[in-house]
């Protein structure tokens, strides 16, 4: 172990004269992720990843810092410092997962003598997912002896199903039971049935009998994140409806044979949860009023004590994950629109915060921060809508500023105090732009009804919400009404394409990234068909389905291209199978053939996101170059 001079890593290469945040500075910040509290409870282990634009890669180091704060120390063999959640209760086995070849897909699988063929053969959907083609390989959970980790027992042998779930599942998808069995998450559907359903279940594998039991056979929606209370009660997150990926997410506890929904009566949706050490309450994270905060809910068991949900934190920040406990303090990750994730300790009794990691403090100390304001706007149907307004550093209300309407993706993801390394409001504001970020219809954190209002209404009230937000802020004397732009990705990109034909000359420029442009071809090429079925109301060929027909006609951006009259920049990832490349190509082709100033920036090796450092830098430079040219 060697001492780390605090912040050395994060300030390498940062200019002492920097006054405003730039894309170059953004891509030198350390990215912090906490790994856990050490076995002795004295320290927190965390990773810092720093991008190298020059080498187009990330370098990672690991550190330990006292739970009460202090100097960070670099560590190498960090895994021995942490309790291994994958170690069986009797200490004999380790849980893990491996990708196993299960199905025939390639030409050589069917015709061994033609082993140089590049053919792929499919009999159902799920032939590709997120950014990867299905090669007949599936994630399988298994276990191995502690002293013989190569001796892997596949408990899903020959099954064409995944655990962890692709593409984003990890160790949260499996766990040991207190008795030494294994509980894991899987959607045991294949092909077209897989692509049209969200029905994951919890399965228990008995190591003694070698048998598997479905623990949640009666729930048709998502069952995820299995964990056990200190008393041994199975706990997990559950959505009720099949095909609805953004359904209300509730905490379920199986206690003495009864399933108790701890958050059924609470008007919100849960991101993640952690049991208190005494098993008397559950802490959870959830969006609320344009932020993500820490909550608690008591666990009454089968008594008549009322279940109560209590919000514990509040402020202009996001609480992004719970790391663990230290006495009466809970250790979390926290960010806001001016600061990337750092590790904090929150005193549950005193209700105060203590920042523990300081990876990027020196960098932020050298720049002028933007100002974030919370504003409430009345929508066209008389509702109050929260709108974040981010003002440039050195903001002067006597001046006029170009202003950007930010359209969030999802469409049902929270627009909170997040810190993105692509859609970074701090960088945008630092270049002299005001950002208007409305919590429009579809956002969680404002009640379930508000969250669900966007489904099957993509081009309806939500578009009025966008325009209400920009029109309200544009009344301010410091907004240059002649220089308004609209920007966004995914559903936000759809919003940009739709507004391009329905903005009544409000905007001077548009930027869309991986946006849905043609809802018919989107339905025919996207990989998670349950999403388009639910949000669009069904397939485009159902002529007697009034909801679907409204989606593919009134809400389809392609039907308004004749009204396009404004410059548009289109970013697109070639490996994006969620919103496939044809969406961006169709939009660019339409703009070009209509003689509209337009640019197509294609990333051959990126998916729905931009992950590689040099690609990320190109994205930032093209983004601001376009705004300089057109706004």
N, C-alpha and C positions, 0 to 999 in steps of 0.2 A: 504494500500500500504506500502511495506517495501523496504528499500534500498537494493540493491544487490551490493556486492563488485564485481567490474567488473572481469569477467573471473573465479570467484570462482567455478561456476558450471562446467566449461569446464576443469579445471585442477585437479578436484578431482581424486585422485588415479594416476596421472601421475608422473612418476619418474623424479626427478630433474636431474638425471644423464643420461637420455636418449639422445643418440647421433644420432641415425638413426630411421626413422619411422618403426614401427613393426605392425603386425596385431593387437596385443593387444592394442597398442596406438590408432590405427585407430578406433577401436571399443569402445573407450572412448570419442571420439570427440563429441561435441554438434552439432546437425543438425538443422540449422536455417531456418525458413520459415516466411516471412513477411506476416502479415494479413491485413495491411492497415494503413492509416494515420487517426489520430483521428479527430473527428468532428470539433474541433477548429483549426486544421491544425498545431498544435504545436509539436505533437509527432508521432512516428511510433510504432505500436504494433506488436510484433513478438513472435513466439513460438520457444522454444529450446527443442528438444527431445534428451535425452541422453540414449544410450543403457546400460542395465545392463546385462552383459553376465552371471553373477552368477544367477540372477533371471529369465533370458531369456525373458526380456520384455523391453519396453521403458518407461521412465518417462519423462513427459512433464511439462514445466513451461512457463508462459507467462510474457513478459516484455514490458515496454514502454521506448523509448529513444527519446530525442529531435531531431527534423528534422535536426538541425545543428550540432548534435553530443553532447556528454556528457555522464553522468552516466546513466546507465540503472536502472530502477525501476521495481521490480516485481509487477504484477497486478493479481487480481483474477477475478473480474467481467469485463473482457475486452470487452465483446460484447457491453456493454452500451457506451463504448468510441468511437466505430466506427459507421459510417453511415451504416444502414442496407439496402443493395441493394435489399433485398427481400420485403421491405415495399412498398406498392402501392403508387402512386403519391398523392392520397387523404388521405393517412395515415390510411386507414380502414382495409387493408388486408395484410397478409403475404404470400408470395410464398414459396412453399416447395415441396418435393416429398416424396412419400411413395411407398413401394413395395406391390403390390396388387396381390392376387391370382385371376387369370383370366381363366386359361385353366385347363382341366383335364389331368393329367399326371400319377398320382400314381394309383396303383391297387384299393385302397380304394375310389378314386374319381369315378371310374366306377362301383365298386361293394362295396357299403357301408357296407355290412355285412361282408366283408373281410378286415376290417380296419387295421389289423395287417400285411397285405402283404407288401412286400418291392419292389414290381414290379413297373417298370416305362415303360410307353407305349408311343411310338412316331409314328407319321405319316409323319414326315418330318425331315429335318436336323435342325440345331440349337438346337439339343438336349443337347448339352453342349457347354460352351463358356469360354475360358481362363482357369479357374480353378474350374468352378462350373457347376453342372448338372442342366438342366432346370427342375424346379419343377412346372412350370405353373405360376410362379410369374413374374410380370413385374413392372419396375419403372414407376410411373405415376406422372405427375405434377398436382398440385392443389393449392388451396388457402384456407385460414381460416381467420375468424375475428381476429383482433389483441387481443381482450379480450377473445377469445374462441378458442384457437389454437387446441383443440381437435375436433372441428367441421370442418373437412377437406372436401372440395368439390373437387372431382376427375374430372378434365376436360377431361380425356381420358377414361371415364367409359366404362368398358367391352372390351376395345381394347387390343389385344394381342401384343402390341408394347411397346417400352421403351423410356422414357425420364426422367432423363438423360440416355444417351446411355451406355450400358454395353460394356466392363467392367470398363472403366475409366472416363466416363462422370460425371460431377458435376454441380455446380451452373452456370457454364458458358453455360450450355445447355438451360437455360430459363431466361427470363427477362420481366419486365413490359414495355409496350409502354408508351409514354408520356400521352396518353389518358386514361390509366388505363386498357388496355387489356393485354393479355399475349402472348408472342412469345416464342415458344419452338422448340427444335430440336428433330426429330424422324425419324427413318427408318421404315416406315409403310409397312413392309413386314414381313411375318412369315414363319417359317419352312425352306424349301430348298431355297425359294426365298430370304430369309434373309441372308442365308449363302453364297449366290453367288453374292450379290450386295453390293455396297457402297453408294447407293442412299438415303442419308438422306436429309430431306427437313426442311424448316422453316414453322411452322404453327402458325397462329394467332387465339387465342380464344377470342371471344367477350363476356365479362361478362354480357352485357345487353341482347343480343339475344340468348346466350348460343350456338352459332354456331362456327364452326372451318373452317378456310380457309387456303389452301396451298399457301404460298407466293412464292415458288420457283418451280412450277410444271414442268418447262421446262428444268431444269438442271438435268442431269442424274447422276452426281457425288455427292460428299460430299458438303453439306451446313452446316456450323457450326459457333459457337461463335457469336450469335446475340447480338448486342449492338446498342445504339442510340447515334448520335452526339449531341452536345449541342443544335443544332438547330432542333433536332428531326428526323434526317434522319436514317433509318434503315441501319445498316452496318454489314457485316458478312464476313467470309472466305469461299471461294468456290473453289472446284476442278471440272473440267469439265467432266472427263471420268468415267463412271460407271465401277466398278471392279478394279480401279487403286488407291490403298490406298496412294501412294506416288506421285500422280500427282502434278503439279505446283499449289500451294495454293495462291490465289489472294484475295486482299481486294476489296469488292464490296460495293458501296454506292448507295442506292435507293433515288434519289433526284428528286423531282417534277415528279414522275412517270417514271423516267429514271434510269436504272442500269448502274452506272459508275464504270468501273474496273480501280482502281488506280494503279495497278502494272502490267497490261497487257504487257507493253513495257519494263519491267524490267526483266533481265535474272536471276531470282532467285525465291525462294519459301518462303512464310511467315509462321512463327511459331505462332505469336500472335500479337495483335494490341491494341492501346489505343488512343483515341482522345485527342488532345490538349484541354485545358480548353476554348479557344476562338473558337474552331471548325474550325480553318483555316488549320489545318494539322493533319495528323495521324502519330503517332509514332508506329514503329513495330520492332519486333525482327526477325532475320533471320541468317542462317549460311552463312559465307563468308570466304573463304580461310583458312579453318581449325579452325575457331573460330565462335562464335555467337555474333553478334554486334547489336547495336541500330541504326535504320534508321528513316528517316522521309519522308513523301510524302505530298506535298501540295494538298489542295482540291480546285479546281477552280470552282466547280459547273458546270453550263452550259455555262460558258464564254469560250472564245477562248484562255485563258491563258494555257500554256503548263503544263502538269503534269511532275513533277521532283522528282525523288527519290534521296535522299542524305544520305550517310553513315555518322553517327555522331560520332561513337566511333571506335577505332582501337587499337589493342594491343594483347598480349599473354594472353587473358582471354576470358571467356564467360559471356555475359550479359544474364541472364536466365529468368528474369521476370521484369515487370514494376510494382512498388508498387503504385506510385502516384506522385503528383507534390507538390512542395513547392517553390513558387515564380518562379525564373528562373531555379530552380534545378529540376531534375527528379530523383526519388528515385527508385533504382533497386536492384536486387540480382545479385551478381557476384561471379564467381569461376575461378580457374585455376588448372592445374595439380598438384600444390603443396598446394592448399588451398581449403577447402570446402566452400560452399556458405556463404557469409556474406552480410550485407546490406550496400550499397554505395549510395552516392549522387553525381550526375553528373551535373556540371554547364554548361548549354547549351550555354552560351555566352563565358565564359572563357575557356571552354573545359577542365576543370580539375576535378579530383576526390577527394572525401572525404569519407574515410571509417567510417561508423557510428557504426556498431556493431563490437564487438571484442571478440566474444565468444571463439574462439580457438587460439587467438594470443599467449597466454602464452604457449600453447602446442607446437605451431610451433617454438616459440623462443628457445625451448630446443632441437630441432632436426636440423640436417643439411639437407638442402633442395637439391633435385635433380636439375639438369640443363636441361632445355628443349631447343632444337635447331630445327629450321625450315630448312628443306633441300628440294631441288627440284631435282627430278630424271627424266631422260628421259625414257619414256616407249618404249616398242617394236614397237609401231606404231608412235613414234616420238612426243608424247605429253609430256608436263611438268606436273609432278605429285608432289604435296606437300607431304612430309613425315616428321612426327614428330619423333625426336630421343630424347629419355630421357636417360640421363647419370646418373650413381650413384653419391651420395654425395662423396666428396673427389676423384673425378675422376682423374685418372693419365693416360695420353695418352701413357706413356711408358709401361703400363701394358696391359694384354689381359683379356677381359671380356666375359663371356658367354652372348649370345644375343638372345632375343625373338622377333619373328615376331608376332605382335598383329593383329588379323583378326577381324575387326569390324562386328557387327551384323546388322540387319535391314531388308533387305540388304541396304536400302536407308536411314539410319540414319547418322547424322553428326558425324565425328570423329574430335571433337573439343577440347577445353580446359576444358573438363568435369572432375569432381571429383567423382569417383565411390567408393562405400564402398565394392565393390567386385573386379572389374577389376581396381585396383588402381595402377597407374603407379609409384606413389611416393613410395609405399610400395615395389613394385617389384625392382625398382632401388636401394632402400635402402638395399636390400638383395644382391646387387652386380651384378645385371643384367642390360644390356643395352636393351631398348625396342625400336623397330622399328615399328612405327604406320603409315602406308601409307593411304592417302586419295585416295584410289583406285577408279576405275570406280564404279559409283553408289552413291557416296557421294554428298549430297547437298552442295552448297556453292562454286561451280566451274562452274556454268552455268547449264541450264536445260538439254542440250544435254549430258553432262558428268553424270549428275544425272540419266538420263534415260537409259544410255548405258548398265546397268547390267540386265535389264528386258529381259527375254528369252535368256540370255547369261551367266548363272550362272558359268559355267565352262570354259568360253571363255577368253576374253581379261583381265578380272579381275584377273584371275589366273596368267597371265603374269605380271600384275601390281604388285601383291604380290612378285613374284620372282625378278622382276626388283628392287624393294625396298630393299629386303634383300641382293641381290647380290651387289648392289651399296654400301650399308653401310658396307658389309663384306670386301670390299676392304681396309678399314681403318686398320692400323696396330694394333689398340687397340681391334679389334674384334677377338675373338678366333673362327676361322672358323670351328674348330672341335667340337664346342659346341654351335650349333644353335638349337633353338626350335621354334615351331609354336603353338600358343594358340588362343582360341576364343570361343564365344558363339553364339547360334542361327545360323544366316547365317555364322557367324564366325566359329561356330562348323562345319557346312557343309564344309567350306573352309578347316578346319583341316582334316576332313575325306577325302576330295578330294585330298588335297596335300599329304596325307599319301601314296597314290598310284601313285603320279605324281611329286615327288620332286627330283628324280635323286640323292639320297644320301645326299642332302643338310642338312637335319635336323636329329638331334640325339634323339629328343623326341617330343611328341605331347600331347596337352591337349585340349579336346573339352567339352563344356558344352551345354546341350540341343541342340545339333546340328542335322541337317537333314542328315541322312545317306542313306536312301532308298527313292528316290523320288516317287516311285510307292506307297509304303505303307504310305508315308506322305500324298499323295493325297487322299488316302482312309480313313484317320483317323483325319486329321486336321479339325478344326471347321470353320475357315474363308476360304471357298473354293474359294472365289473371288481372294484371294491372289495367290493360286497355279494356278488358271486358267490364271491369268494375267502374272505372272512371269515365269510360265512353258510353256505357250502357249496353254494350254488345257489339257484334260484328257489323260491318257496313252493309252486308248483303241482306240483312233482315229488314226488308222494305216496310213491313207492318209494325216495326219497332220504332215508335215515335221518338223515344229518347235517343236511340242510336242515330236515327236519321237527322235529328237536330244537331248532334255532335258532328256528323260528317258533312253537314251542309253549313248551318249557321255558324258553327264554332270552328270551322276548318280554315286556317290562314290562307290556303291556296285559293279560296274563293274570293279573296279581296286583293289579289295581286294587281288587278287592273287599277286599283287606287294607290299603289305604291308610287311615291314621288320623292323619297328621301334617301340619302346615302346610307348604306348598310354594310357593316363588317361582319363576316361569318367565320367563326372558329369551328373546327370539326376534328374529332379524333377518329382515325380510320379503324381502330380496334374497339370502338364503342358499339356494342351489340344491343345496348338498351335503347339508344336513339341512334340507329345506324346511319352510316355516312351518307346514304342517299338523301336523307332529310336536308343536310347542309348543301349537297350538290343541287338538289331541286331548287332550293331557295336562291342559290347563287346564279344558277342558270336563268331563272325567271328575272332576277334583277338585271343581269347582263343583257338579256334579249330585249328588256324594256328600256335599255339605255340609261339605267340608274347607276350612279357611281357606286361601286361595290368591290369588295375584296374577299377572297377565300383563302384562309390560312388553315392548312391541313396538317395534322400531326400523325404521320404514318404509324408511330409506335406508342400512341397514347390511347387510353380508353375514354370513359366519360369524364375523366379528370386529366390534369396535366401534372405528372409526377417527377419527370426528369429535370434536373436543375437548368440545363441550357434551354430546354423546351419552355420551361417556366419563365426564363428571362426573355426569350423571344416573344412569348405571350404578352408579357408586361410592356415590352417596347412597341409591339404592334398595336396594343390597346391604346397607349397614350399617343402614339404617332397618328392613329386614326382620329382621335379626338382633336388633336392639334390641327389636322387637315380640314376637319368638317365642322368643328364647334368653336 
